[in-house]
Amino acid sequence: MKLATALGAVAALALFAAPAFAADYLGGVVKSTDIGGKMVLTDANGMTLYTFDKDAVGVSNCYDTCAEKWPPLFAEASDTAEGDFTIVERTDGTMIWAYKGWPLYYWVEDMAPGDIKGDGVGGVWHLAIE
């Protein structure tokens, strides 16, 4: 009986620890996920997305070493804008998704869905909040 109780407690904890998905966008490419009481944009696998203060609406300024640490959420040539989600063409010819014009990126040190280790890095990287 104690084993059943322990397994039930572990299962309940797993439900609270995992991010909860609230909405899908772009055919599931982006999701709105409740992480710590904030509705954060993530990719389809629950990996957190971020914005960069040194970007401008419709302009990505993260290249080279920056893009190695902050990989962009790339868009395909066949993708089309939808609602608050647009596509930004970068100076290297690649295209990335943007939310309300702000390009979206991952943080290389986020290892699991729901990780938010990139929030506040350098005072210029922030969770992409819906």
N, CA, C and O atoms as CSV, one atom per row, in Angstrom:
chain,resi,resn,atom,element,x,y,z
A,1,MET,N,N,0.813,-1.192,0.000
A,1,MET,CA,C,0.000,0.000,0.000
A,1,MET,C,C,0.860,1.260,0.000
A,1,MET,O,O,0.531,2.247,-0.658
A,2,LYS,N,N,1.966,1.217,0.745
A,2,LYS,CA,C,2.838,2.383,0.796
A,2,LYS,C,C,3.437,2.665,-0.573
A,2,LYS,O,O,3.611,3.826,-0.942
A,3,LEU,N,N,3.758,1.605,-1.345
A,3,LEU,CA,C,4.314,1.776,-2.681
A,3,LEU,C,C,3.291,2.469,-3.589
A,3,LEU,O,O,3.649,3.371,-4.347
A,4,ALA,N,N,2.033,2.056,-3.517
A,4,ALA,CA,C,0.987,2.667,-4.333
A,4,ALA,C,C,0.824,4.141,-3.985
A,4,ALA,O,O,0.647,4.973,-4.874
A,5,THR,N,N,0.883,4.464,-2.714
A,5,THR,CA,C,0.767,5.859,-2.278
A,5,THR,C,C,1.955,6.671,-2.790
A,5,THR,O,O,1.786,7.793,-3.268
A,6,ALA,N,N,3.144,6.106,-2.688
A,6,ALA,CA,C,4.346,6.800,-3.159
A,6,ALA,C,C,4.293,7.012,-4.664
A,6,ALA,O,O,4.639,8.090,-5.147
A,7,LEU,N,N,3.865,5.998,-5.415
A,7,LEU,CA,C,3.770,6.138,-6.867
A,7,LEU,C,C,2.734,7.189,-7.244
A,7,LEU,O,O,2.938,7.947,-8.192
A,8,GLY,N,N,1.635,7.241,-6.518
A,8,GLY,CA,C,0.625,8.257,-6.771
A,8,GLY,C,C,1.157,9.654,-6.521
A,8,GLY,O,O,0.864,10.579,-7.278
A,9,ALA,N,N,1.934,9.811,-5.468
A,9,ALA,CA,C,2.527,11.117,-5.151
A,9,ALA,C,C,3.515,11.539,-6.228
A,9,ALA,O,O,3.551,12.704,-6.624
A,10,VAL,N,N,4.315,10.590,-6.702
A,10,VAL,CA,C,5.284,10.891,-7.766
A,10,VAL,C,C,4.554,11.289,-9.037
A,10,VAL,O,O,4.960,12.245,-9.698
A,11,ALA,N,N,3.490,10.587,-9.398
A,11,ALA,CA,C,2.716,10.917,-10.592
A,11,ALA,C,C,2.106,12.309,-10.472
A,11,ALA,O,O,2.124,13.075,-11.435
A,12,ALA,N,N,1.570,12.643,-9.310
A,12,ALA,CA,C,0.985,13.968,-9.102
A,12,ALA,C,C,2.044,15.053,-9.214
A,12,ALA,O,O,1.797,16.101,-9.810
A,13,LEU,N,N,3.217,14.814,-8.649
A,13,LEU,CA,C,4.303,15.785,-8.740
A,13,LEU,C,C,4.720,15.997,-10.181
A,13,LEU,O,O,4.989,17.128,-10.585
A,14,ALA,N,N,4.778,14.935,-10.959
A,14,ALA,CA,C,5.160,15.045,-12.372
A,14,ALA,C,C,4.170,15.912,-13.128
A,14,ALA,O,O,4.566,16.662,-14.020
A,15,LEU,N,N,2.903,15.825,-12.795
A,15,LEU,CA,C,1.902,16.653,-13.462
A,15,LEU,C,C,2.122,18.133,-13.179
A,15,LEU,O,O,1.935,18.970,-14.062
A,16,PHE,N,N,2.517,18.459,-11.952
A,16,PHE,CA,C,2.746,19.861,-11.604
A,16,PHE,C,C,4.078,20.373,-12.113
A,16,PHE,O,O,4.202,21.565,-12.394
A,17,ALA,N,N,5.077,19.515,-12.240
A,17,ALA,CA,C,6.409,19.928,-12.672
A,17,ALA,C,C,6.465,20.169,-14.168
A,17,ALA,O,O,7.210,21.034,-14.628
A,18,ALA,N,N,5.687,19.414,-14.934
A,18,ALA,CA,C,5.710,19.550,-16.390
A,18,ALA,C,C,4.965,20.816,-16.794
A,18,ALA,O,O,3.957,21.169,-16.181
A,19,PRO,N,N,5.465,21.506,-17.835
A,19,PRO,CA,C,4.746,22.683,-18.290
A,19,PRO,C,C,3.378,22.305,-18.845
A,19,PRO,O,O,3.232,21.257,-19.475
A,20,ALA,N,N,2.386,23.143,-18.619
A,20,ALA,CA,C,1.043,22.905,-19.128
A,20,ALA,C,C,0.835,23.748,-20.383
A,20,ALA,O,O,1.055,24.959,-20.365
A,21,PHE,N,N,0.413,23.111,-21.467
A,21,PHE,CA,C,0.194,23.816,-22.722
A,21,PHE,C,C,-1.210,24.406,-22.738
A,21,PHE,O,O,-2.179,23.725,-22.404
A,22,ALA,N,N,-1.316,25.671,-23.125
A,22,ALA,CA,C,-2.612,26.329,-23.131
A,22,ALA,C,C,-3.130,26.573,-24.544
A,22,ALA,O,O,-4.340,26.520,-24.766
A,23,ALA,N,N,-2.243,26.840,-25.508
A,23,ALA,CA,C,-2.687,27.129,-26.873
A,23,ALA,C,C,-1.592,26.759,-27.865
A,23,ALA,O,O,-0.402,26.815,-27.554
A,24,ASP,N,N,-2.022,26.379,-29.063
A,24,ASP,CA,C,-1.094,26.082,-30.162
A,24,ASP,C,C,-1.194,27.197,-31.196
A,24,ASP,O,O,-2.269,27.744,-31.439
A,25,TYR,N,N,-0.057,27.523,-31.798
A,25,TYR,CA,C,-0.012,28.498,-32.886
A,25,TYR,C,C,0.815,27.930,-34.023
A,25,TYR,O,O,1.654,27.055,-33.816
A,26,LEU,N,N,0.579,28.421,-35.199
A,26,LEU,CA,C,1.350,28.037,-36.380
A,26,LEU,C,C,1.329,26.522,-36.583
A,26,LEU,O,O,2.352,25.910,-36.889
A,27,GLY,N,N,0.166,25.938,-36.409
A,27,GLY,CA,C,0.038,24.496,-36.593
A,27,GLY,C,C,0.813,23.690,-35.571
A,27,GLY,O,O,1.224,22.564,-35.853
A,28,GLY,N,N,1.019,24.248,-34.389
A,28,GLY,CA,C,1.726,23.535,-33.329
A,28,GLY,C,C,3.206,23.839,-33.255
A,28,GLY,O,O,3.887,23.327,-32.367
A,29,VAL,N,N,3.730,24.656,-34.157
A,29,VAL,CA,C,5.152,25.027,-34.123
A,29,VAL,C,C,5.463,25.783,-32.837
A,29,VAL,O,O,6.526,25.598,-32.244
A,30,VAL,N,N,4.536,26.632,-32.410
A,30,VAL,CA,C,4.688,27.421,-31.184
A,30,VAL,C,C,3.490,27.132,-30.286
A,30,VAL,O,O,2.361,26.975,-30.750
A,31,LYS,N,N,3.771,27.067,-28.998
A,31,LYS,CA,C,2.725,26.853,-28.003
A,31,LYS,C,C,2.829,27.928,-26.933
A,31,LYS,O,O,3.898,28.488,-26.690
A,32,SER,N,N,1.721,28.197,-26.313
A,32,SER,CA,C,1.680,29.054,-25.137
A,32,SER,C,C,1.647,28.104,-23.953
A,32,SER,O,O,0.758,27.259,-23.849
A,33,THR,N,N,2.618,28.244,-23.060
A,33,THR,CA,C,2.804,27.290,-21.976
A,33,THR,C,C,2.844,28.010,-20.641
A,33,THR,O,O,3.515,29.033,-20.503
A,34,ASP,N,N,2.131,27.484,-19.664
A,34,ASP,CA,C,2.161,28.049,-18.312
A,34,ASP,C,C,3.432,27.560,-17.620
A,34,ASP,O,O,3.557,26.382,-17.284
A,35,ILE,N,N,4.363,28.478,-17.415
A,35,ILE,CA,C,5.602,28.168,-16.700
A,35,ILE,C,C,5.694,29.144,-15.540
A,35,ILE,O,O,5.864,30.347,-15.739
A,36,GLY,N,N,5.583,28.629,-14.355
A,36,GLY,CA,C,5.667,29.484,-13.162
A,36,GLY,C,C,4.606,30.561,-13.101
A,36,GLY,O,O,4.851,31.640,-12.562
A,37,GLY,N,N,3.425,30.284,-13.647
A,37,GLY,CA,C,2.343,31.250,-13.609
A,37,GLY,C,C,2.368,32.283,-14.714
A,37,GLY,O,O,1.539,33.193,-14.729
A,38,LYS,N,N,3.321,32.156,-15.656
A,38,LYS,CA,C,3.394,33.063,-16.803
A,38,LYS,C,C,3.099,32.275,-18.061
A,38,LYS,O,O,3.520,31.125,-18.189
A,39,MET,N,N,2.378,32.885,-18.995
A,39,MET,CA,C,2.121,32.241,-20.276
A,39,MET,C,C,3.289,32.558,-21.207
A,39,MET,O,O,3.378,33.641,-21.784
A,40,VAL,N,N,4.182,31.571,-21.334
A,40,VAL,CA,C,5.438,31.716,-22.064
A,40,VAL,C,C,5.328,30.997,-23.397
A,40,VAL,O,O,4.726,29.926,-23.476
A,41,LEU,N,N,5.899,31.570,-24.438
A,41,LEU,CA,C,5.929,30.900,-25.731
A,41,LEU,C,C,7.032,29.854,-25.727
A,41,LEU,O,O,8.150,30.110,-25.280
A,42,THR,N,N,6.699,28.670,-26.234
A,42,THR,CA,C,7.654,27.572,-26.367
A,42,THR,C,C,7.513,26.985,-27.759
A,42,THR,O,O,6.576,27.303,-28.491
A,43,ASP,N,N,8.461,26.122,-28.114
A,43,ASP,CA,C,8.302,25.395,-29.365
A,43,ASP,C,C,7.378,24.201,-29.129
A,43,ASP,O,O,6.853,24.034,-28.028
A,44,ALA,N,N,7.178,23.383,-30.139
A,44,ALA,CA,C,6.271,22.241,-30.056
A,44,ALA,C,C,6.671,21.255,-28.972
A,44,ALA,O,O,5.824,20.523,-28.459
A,45,ASN,N,N,7.962,21.225,-28.611
A,45,ASN,CA,C,8.461,20.297,-27.598
A,45,ASN,C,C,8.522,20.905,-26.198
A,45,ASN,O,O,8.994,20.260,-25.262
A,46,GLY,N,N,8.051,22.132,-26.053
A,46,GLY,CA,C,8.038,22.774,-24.748
A,46,GLY,C,C,9.310,23.532,-24.406
A,46,GLY,O,O,9.477,23.971,-23.269
A,47,MET,N,N,10.212,23.693,-25.373
A,47,MET,CA,C,11.444,24.441,-25.122
A,47,MET,C,C,11.141,25.941,-25.200
A,47,MET,O,O,10.519,26.414,-26.151
A,48,THR,N,N,11.588,26.666,-24.192
A,48,THR,CA,C,11.284,28.080,-24.004
A,48,THR,C,C,11.866,28.950,-25.123
A,48,THR,O,O,12.961,28.700,-25.626
A,49,LEU,N,N,11.101,29.973,-25.492
A,49,LEU,CA,C,11.536,30.958,-26.487
A,49,LEU,C,C,11.762,32.305,-25.801
A,49,LEU,O,O,11.125,32.633,-24.801
A,50,TYR,N,N,12.689,33.071,-26.374
A,50,TYR,CA,C,13.121,34.340,-25.780
A,50,TYR,C,C,13.130,35.449,-26.820
A,50,TYR,O,O,13.140,35.198,-28.025
A,51,THR,N,N,13.126,36.704,-26.318
A,51,THR,CA,C,13.332,37.884,-27.155
A,51,THR,C,C,14.591,38.602,-26.679
A,51,THR,O,O,15.059,38.402,-25.558
A,52,PHE,N,N,15.124,39.445,-27.563
A,52,PHE,CA,C,16.410,40.111,-27.372
A,52,PHE,C,C,16.198,41.620,-27.460
A,52,PHE,O,O,15.693,42.115,-28.468
A,53,ASP,N,N,16.580,42.357,-26.411
A,53,ASP,CA,C,16.393,43.810,-26.386
A,53,ASP,C,C,17.150,44.534,-27.497
A,53,ASP,O,O,16.761,45.636,-27.884
A,54,LYS,N,N,18.218,43.940,-28.013
A,54,LYS,CA,C,19.012,44.615,-29.046
A,54,LYS,C,C,18.438,44.411,-30.451
A,54,LYS,O,O,18.951,44.967,-31.422
A,55,ASP,N,N,17.369,43.610,-30.554
A,55,ASP,CA,C,16.623,43.514,-31.808
A,55,ASP,C,C,15.706,44.719,-31.908
A,55,ASP,O,O,15.585,45.498,-30.963
A,56,ALA,N,N,15.069,44.868,-33.046
A,56,ALA,CA,C,14.010,45.850,-33.235
A,56,ALA,C,C,12.837,45.095,-33.844
A,56,ALA,O,O,13.009,43.973,-34.321
A,57,VAL,N,N,11.679,45.674,-33.838
A,57,VAL,CA,C,10.534,45.020,-34.461
A,57,VAL,C,C,10.880,44.738,-35.922
A,57,VAL,O,O,11.200,45.650,-36.684
A,58,GLY,N,N,10.813,43.465,-36.297
A,58,GLY,CA,C,11.109,43.052,-37.667
A,58,GLY,C,C,12.580,42.947,-38.004
A,58,GLY,O,O,12.928,42.738,-39.166
A,59,VAL,N,N,13.466,43.089,-37.005
A,59,VAL,CA,C,14.910,43.062,-37.260
A,59,VAL,C,C,15.603,42.165,-36.237
A,59,VAL,O,O,15.445,42.338,-35.029
A,60,SER,N,N,16.373,41.204,-36.749
A,60,SER,CA,C,17.181,40.338,-35.889
A,60,SER,C,C,18.616,40.853,-35.877
A,60,SER,O,O,19.206,41.107,-36.927
A,61,ASN,N,N,19.164,41.001,-34.682
A,61,ASN,CA,C,20.548,41.461,-34.538
A,61,ASN,C,C,21.430,40.441,-33.838
A,61,ASN,O,O,22.485,40.796,-33.313
A,62,CYS,N,N,21.017,39.186,-33.823
A,62,CYS,CA,C,21.780,38.133,-33.157
A,62,CYS,C,C,22.377,37.205,-34.215
A,62,CYS,O,O,21.674,36.383,-34.803
A,63,TYR,N,N,23.683,37.347,-34.449
A,63,TYR,CA,C,24.399,36.565,-35.459
A,63,TYR,C,C,25.678,35.993,-34.848
A,63,TYR,O,O,26.054,36.330,-33.725
A,64,ASP,N,N,26.331,35.129,-35.606
A,64,ASP,CA,C,27.632,34.570,-35.243
A,64,ASP,C,C,27.621,33.954,-33.843
A,64,ASP,O,O,26.817,33.060,-33.578
A,65,THR,N,N,28.492,34.410,-32.945
A,65,THR,CA,C,28.581,33.836,-31.601
A,65,THR,C,C,27.260,33.980,-30.860
A,65,THR,O,O,26.856,33.075,-30.130
A,66,CYS,N,N,26.594,35.094,-31.039
A,66,CYS,CA,C,25.294,35.301,-30.402
A,66,CYS,C,C,24.325,34.199,-30.829
A,66,CYS,O,O,23.661,33.603,-29.981
A,67,ALA,N,N,24.234,33.922,-32.125
A,67,ALA,CA,C,23.297,32.912,-32.631
A,67,ALA,C,C,23.705,31.495,-32.237
A,67,ALA,O,O,22.870,30.592,-32.241
A,68,GLU,N,N,24.966,31.290,-31.901
A,68,GLU,CA,C,25.380,29.978,-31.400
A,68,GLU,C,C,24.818,29.757,-29.997
A,68,GLU,O,O,24.407,28.648,-29.654
A,69,LYS,N,N,24.802,30.815,-29.192
A,69,LYS,CA,C,24.273,30.723,-27.830
A,69,LYS,C,C,22.751,30.874,-27.798
A,69,LYS,O,O,22.075,30.338,-26.921
A,70,TRP,N,N,22.238,31.610,-28.766
A,70,TRP,CA,C,20.809,31.908,-28.845
A,70,TRP,C,C,20.297,31.515,-30.228
A,70,TRP,O,O,20.049,32.385,-31.064
A,71,PRO,N,N,20.136,30.214,-30.480
A,71,PRO,CA,C,19.684,29.790,-31.814
A,71,PRO,C,C,18.296,30.342,-32.145
A,71,PRO,O,O,17.384,30.281,-31.320
A,72,PRO,N,N,18.145,30.873,-33.342
A,72,PRO,CA,C,16.836,31.392,-33.754
A,72,PRO,C,C,15.817,30.269,-33.953
A,72,PRO,O,O,16.182,29.125,-34.223
A,73,LEU,N,N,14.540,30.613,-33.818
A,73,LEU,CA,C,13.459,29.712,-34.182
A,73,LEU,C,C,13.233,29.918,-35.683
A,73,LEU,O,O,12.489,30.807,-36.096
A,74,PHE,N,N,13.887,29.083,-36.484
A,74,PHE,CA,C,13.869,29.260,-37.935
A,74,PHE,C,C,12.501,28.968,-38.529
A,74,PHE,O,O,11.765,28.107,-38.047
A,75,ALA,N,N,12.178,29.695,-39.577
A,75,ALA,CA,C,10.973,29.472,-40.368
A,75,ALA,C,C,11.404,28.889,-41.710
A,75,ALA,O,O,12.520,29.124,-42.174
A,76,GLU,N,N,10.517,28.136,-42.315
A,76,GLU,CA,C,10.759,27.559,-43.637
A,76,GLU,C,C,10.286,28.539,-44.708
A,76,GLU,O,O,9.441,29.395,-44.447
A,77,ALA,N,N,10.832,28.409,-45.904
A,77,ALA,CA,C,10.446,29.290,-47.009
A,77,ALA,C,C,8.951,29.198,-47.310
A,77,ALA,O,O,8.351,30.169,-47.770
A,78,SER,N,N,8.354,28.050,-47.056
A,78,SER,CA,C,6.931,27.856,-47.347
A,78,SER,C,C,6.014,28.356,-46.223
A,78,SER,O,O,4.796,28.389,-46.400
A,79,ASP,N,N,6.570,28.743,-45.079
A,79,ASP,CA,C,5.763,29.225,-43.958
A,79,ASP,C,C,5.166,30.595,-44.266
A,79,ASP,O,O,5.730,31.377,-45.032
A,80,THR,N,N,4.023,30.869,-43.660
A,80,THR,CA,C,3.392,32.176,-43.827
A,80,THR,C,C,3.008,32.743,-42.461
A,80,THR,O,O,2.740,31.999,-41.519
A,81,ALA,N,N,2.988,34.046,-42.375
A,81,ALA,CA,C,2.629,34.731,-41.140
A,81,ALA,C,C,1.206,34.372,-40.744
A,81,ALA,O,O,0.364,34.052,-41.583
A,82,GLU,N,N,0.962,34.436,-39.426
A,82,GLU,CA,C,-0.364,34.090,-38.912
A,82,GLU,C,C,-0.606,34.858,-37.617
A,82,GLU,O,O,0.100,34.652,-36.629
A,83,GLY,N,N,-1.596,35.739,-37.619
A,83,GLY,CA,C,-1.931,36.499,-36.416
A,83,GLY,C,C,-0.761,37.336,-35.941
A,83,GLY,O,O,-0.204,38.121,-36.709
A,84,ASP,N,N,-0.381,37.172,-34.670
A,84,ASP,CA,C,0.732,37.924,-34.091
A,84,ASP,C,C,2.099,37.368,-34.482
A,84,ASP,O,O,3.128,37.917,-34.088
A,85,PHE,N,N,2.114,36.282,-35.253
A,85,PHE,CA,C,3.373,35.646,-35.645
A,85,PHE,C,C,3.731,36.024,-37.071
A,85,PHE,O,O,2.967,35.798,-38.008
A,86,THR,N,N,4.920,36.608,-37.208
A,86,THR,CA,C,5.422,37.029,-38.514
A,86,THR,C,C,6.772,36.373,-38.759
A,86,THR,O,O,7.343,35.728,-37.880
A,87,ILE,N,N,7.258,36.554,-39.962
A,87,ILE,CA,C,8.564,36.001,-40.331
A,87,ILE,C,C,9.511,37.157,-40.603
A,87,ILE,O,O,9.177,38.096,-41.326
A,88,VAL,N,N,10.689,37.074,-40.018
A,88,VAL,CA,C,11.718,38.098,-40.188
A,88,VAL,C,C,12.829,37.506,-41.046
A,88,VAL,O,O,13.356,36.434,-40.749
A,89,GLU,N,N,13.176,38.222,-42.116
A,89,GLU,CA,C,14.313,37.795,-42.936
A,89,GLU,C,C,15.578,38.412,-42.361
A,89,GLU,O,O,15.662,39.623,-42.152
A,90,ARG,N,N,16.562,37.552,-42.110
A,90,ARG,CA,C,17.828,38.005,-41.535
A,90,ARG,C,C,18.808,38.383,-42.637
A,90,ARG,O,O,18.623,38.003,-43.794
A,91,THR,N,N,19.841,39.124,-42.284
A,91,THR,CA,C,20.810,39.575,-43.282
A,91,THR,C,C,21.581,38.419,-43.912
A,91,THR,O,O,22.164,38.580,-44.984
A,92,ASP,N,N,21.592,37.242,-43.256
A,92,ASP,CA,C,22.272,36.076,-43.842
A,92,ASP,C,C,21.341,35.262,-44.738
A,92,ASP,O,O,21.717,34.196,-45.225
A,93,GLY,N,N,20.118,35.769,-44.955
A,93,GLY,CA,C,19.171,35.111,-45.839
A,93,GLY,C,C,18.258,34.107,-45.154
A,93,GLY,O,O,17.290,33.650,-45.762
A,94,THR,N,N,18.539,33.749,-43.903
A,94,THR,CA,C,17.651,32.835,-43.187
A,94,THR,C,C,16.421,33.606,-42.704
A,94,THR,O,O,16.421,34.835,-42.644
A,95,MET,N,N,15.389,32.863,-42.368
A,95,MET,CA,C,14.160,33.473,-41.882
A,95,MET,C,C,13.832,32.877,-40.522
A,95,MET,O,O,13.999,31.679,-40.293
A,96,ILE,N,N,13.356,33.746,-39.616
A,96,ILE,CA,C,12.978,33.274,-38.280
A,96,ILE,C,C,11.598,33.799,-37.921
A,96,ILE,O,O,11.130,34.810,-38.445
A,97,TRP,N,N,10.961,33.068,-37.000
A,97,TRP,CA,C,9.660,33.475,-36.509
A,97,TRP,C,C,9.811,34.632,-35.526
A,97,TRP,O,O,10.801,34.731,-34.800
A,98,ALA,N,N,8.819,35.490,-35.522
A,98,ALA,CA,C,8.766,36.616,-34.593
A,98,ALA,C,C,7.366,36.673,-33.994
A,98,ALA,O,O,6.390,36.288,-34.638
A,99,TYR,N,N,7.277,37.152,-32.766
A,99,TYR,CA,C,6.001,37.352,-32.098
A,99,TYR,C,C,5.816,38.852,-31.892
A,99,TYR,O,O,6.628,39.509,-31.239
A,100,LYS,N,N,4.747,39.373,-32.451
A,100,LYS,CA,C,4.480,40.819,-32.425
A,100,LYS,C,C,5.695,41.584,-32.937
A,100,LYS,O,O,6.037,42.656,-32.437
A,101,GLY,N,N,6.337,41.001,-33.950
A,101,GLY,CA,C,7.485,41.626,-34.605
A,101,GLY,C,C,8.827,41.308,-33.986
A,101,GLY,O,O,9.858,41.549,-34.614
A,102,TRP,N,N,8.850,40.766,-32.759
A,102,TRP,CA,C,10.113,40.502,-32.065
A,102,TRP,C,C,10.607,39.085,-32.370
A,102,TRP,O,O,9.924,38.109,-32.059
A,103,PRO,N,N,11.797,38.970,-32.978
A,103,PRO,CA,C,12.349,37.658,-33.312
A,103,PRO,C,C,12.449,36.748,-32.078
A,103,PRO,O,O,12.676,37.205,-30.958
A,104,LEU,N,N,12.271,35.454,-32.328
A,104,LEU,CA,C,12.259,34.450,-31.256
A,104,LEU,C,C,13.497,33.561,-31.304
A,104,LEU,O,O,13.946,33.149,-32.373
A,105,TYR,N,N,14.039,33.274,-30.114
A,105,TYR,CA,C,15.265,32.488,-29.987
A,105,TYR,C,C,15.143,31.473,-28.854
A,105,TYR,O,O,14.295,31.590,-27.969
A,106,TYR,N,N,16.018,30.478,-28.914
A,106,TYR,CA,C,16.207,29.523,-27.811
A,106,TYR,C,C,17.448,29.949,-27.025
A,106,TYR,O,O,18.214,30.793,-27.489
A,107,TRP,N,N,17.649,29.375,-25.849
A,107,TRP,CA,C,18.886,29.555,-25.072
A,107,TRP,C,C,19.567,28.205,-25.006
A,107,TRP,O,O,18.953,27.213,-24.613
A,108,VAL,N,N,20.824,28.162,-25.387
A,108,VAL,CA,C,21.566,26.913,-25.494
A,108,VAL,C,C,21.659,26.155,-24.169
A,108,VAL,O,O,21.831,24.936,-24.178
A,109,GLU,N,N,21.551,26.838,-23.046
A,109,GLU,CA,C,21.657,26.175,-21.745
A,109,GLU,C,C,20.333,25.618,-21.215
A,109,GLU,O,O,20.318,24.938,-20.189
A,110,ASP,N,N,19.225,25.900,-21.904
A,110,ASP,CA,C,17.958,25.254,-21.542
A,110,ASP,C,C,18.027,23.829,-22.073
A,110,ASP,O,O,18.157,23.613,-23.278
A,111,MET,N,N,17.941,22.864,-21.174
A,111,MET,CA,C,18.106,21.462,-21.560
A,111,MET,C,C,16.808,20.668,-21.591
A,111,MET,O,O,16.736,19.630,-22.250
A,112,ALA,N,N,15.792,21.135,-20.896
A,112,ALA,CA,C,14.545,20.380,-20.794
A,112,ALA,C,C,13.355,21.322,-20.963
A,112,ALA,O,O,13.461,22.518,-20.693
A,113,PRO,N,N,12.223,20.778,-21.410
A,113,PRO,CA,C,11.018,21.608,-21.499
A,113,PRO,C,C,10.741,22.295,-20.168
A,113,PRO,O,O,10.830,21.687,-19.102
A,114,GLY,N,N,10.405,23.576,-20.259
A,114,GLY,CA,C,10.104,24.346,-19.058
A,114,GLY,C,C,11.301,25.057,-18.454
A,114,GLY,O,O,11.127,25.909,-17.582
A,115,ASP,N,N,12.529,24.729,-18.898
A,115,ASP,CA,C,13.705,25.452,-18.414
A,115,ASP,C,C,13.604,26.913,-18.848
A,115,ASP,O,O,13.183,27.204,-19.968
A,116,ILE,N,N,13.989,27.825,-17.966
A,116,ILE,CA,C,13.963,29.266,-18.284
A,116,ILE,C,C,15.286,29.913,-17.858
A,116,ILE,O,O,15.304,31.038,-17.360
A,117,LYS,N,N,16.376,29.195,-18.059
A,117,LYS,CA,C,17.694,29.672,-17.626
A,117,LYS,C,C,18.150,30.916,-18.384
A,117,LYS,O,O,19.029,31.637,-17.912
A,118,GLY,N,N,17.565,31.176,-19.551
A,118,GLY,CA,C,17.976,32.331,-20.340
A,118,GLY,C,C,17.309,33.632,-19.938
A,118,GLY,O,O,17.720,34.701,-20.389
A,119,ASP,N,N,16.291,33.559,-19.102
A,119,ASP,CA,C,15.563,34.774,-18.736
A,119,ASP,C,C,16.459,35.715,-17.945
A,119,ASP,O,O,16.953,35.363,-16.874
A,120,GLY,N,N,16.665,36.923,-18.484
A,120,GLY,CA,C,17.451,37.940,-17.809
A,120,GLY,C,C,18.942,37.910,-18.111
A,120,GLY,O,O,19.684,38.744,-17.592
A,121,VAL,N,N,19.406,36.965,-18.943
A,121,VAL,CA,C,20.831,36.883,-19.253
A,121,VAL,C,C,21.302,38.227,-19.837
A,121,VAL,O,O,20.708,38.756,-20.777
A,122,GLY,N,N,22.367,38.752,-19.262
A,122,GLY,CA,C,22.936,40.009,-19.722
A,122,GLY,C,C,22.000,41.200,-19.596
A,122,GLY,O,O,22.311,42.286,-20.085
A,123,GLY,N,N,20.869,41.010,-18.953
A,123,GLY,CA,C,19.892,42.078,-18.819
A,123,GLY,C,C,19.175,42.403,-20.113
A,123,GLY,O,O,18.412,43.368,-20.168
A,124,VAL,N,N,19.409,41.601,-21.183
A,124,VAL,CA,C,18.818,41.897,-22.497
A,124,VAL,C,C,18.021,40.750,-23.095
A,124,VAL,O,O,17.428,40.907,-24.163
A,125,TRP,N,N,17.993,39.606,-22.435
A,125,TRP,CA,C,17.234,38.459,-22.927
A,125,TRP,C,C,16.069,38.198,-21.985
A,125,TRP,O,O,16.224,38.198,-20.764
A,126,HIS,N,N,14.881,37.973,-22.584
A,126,HIS,CA,C,13.663,37.837,-21.781
A,126,HIS,C,C,12.775,36.718,-22.325
A,126,HIS,O,O,12.791,36.408,-23.516
A,127,LEU,N,N,12.010,36.131,-21.427
A,127,LEU,CA,C,11.012,35.161,-21.841
A,127,LEU,C,C,10.089,35.806,-22.860
A,127,LEU,O,O,9.714,36.971,-22.724
A,128,ALA,N,N,9.728,35.047,-23.876
A,128,ALA,CA,C,8.722,35.523,-24.823
A,128,ALA,C,C,7.359,35.259,-24.178
A,128,ALA,O,O,6.870,34.129,-24.167
A,129,ILE,N,N,6.766,36.305,-23.650
A,129,ILE,CA,C,5.512,36.224,-22.905
A,129,ILE,C,C,4.351,36.524,-23.850
A,129,ILE,O,O,4.386,37.471,-24.635
A,130,GLU,N,N,3.325,35.684,-23.747
A,130,GLU,CA,C,2.145,35.904,-24.583
A,130,GLU,C,C,1.334,37.051,-24.007
A,130,GLU,O,O,0.292,37.408,-24.557
